[in-house]
Amino acid sequence: LAYGVDENRIHVIPNGVNPDDFPSDISSEELTSFRNRHDLGNQPIILFMGRLNLIKGPDILLAAFVSATKSLPRHQLVFVGPDNDMLLGLQQMVKQAGLRERVHFLGYLGGREKACAYRAAELVVIPSRMEAMSIVVLEAGICGTPVLATDRCGLDDLAAKGLVKLVGADPNLMSSAL
């Protein structure tokens, strides 16, 4: 409107996900096959879904996971998403922590593979430093996967209803929450 565009020509398209992209008919055999393809075994999965970019906070989650490994001796951390100049640094952190068998970088996944990642996860973590509204929370929700997020993701309304747990964008706070 500020640019003089006629109000009748403006359409607001809300964020959303297509339920058909996250089918509920994924079988336990398909989840086992997904785990086998990505060498994930049968241990519980904590999932990060998004670009490996500083604003998305994968380093916050990784530092929190490293701190929480004694409390989570069976869990593994899975990063799904394209590299945005952080992969090598994250891999170095994993190597230094001696967690190469428990932290996995799968790269970009789409279609049923992406749906399998959500459905195989015990928890989805959104460790963003700043986010207007996370689509990842909608995707996790449609798959019925619980979400832990930072308080910088625009999810206060969902948290107030008990649908998401929020913590500060700090590895220590996130580690405790994990």
Salt bridges, closest charged atoms under 4 A:
ASP25 OD1 - ARG112 NH2 3.42
GLU30 OE1 - ARG112 NH2 2.79
ASP59 OD2 - ARG129 NH2 2.70
GLU113 OE2 - ARG37 NH2 2.22
GLU113 OE1 - HIS38 NE2 2.72
GLU122 OE2 - HIS75 NE2 2.74
GLU131 OE2 - LYS56 NZ 3.01
GLU139 OE2 - LYS114 NZ 3.08
ASP151 OD1 - ARG152 NE 4.00
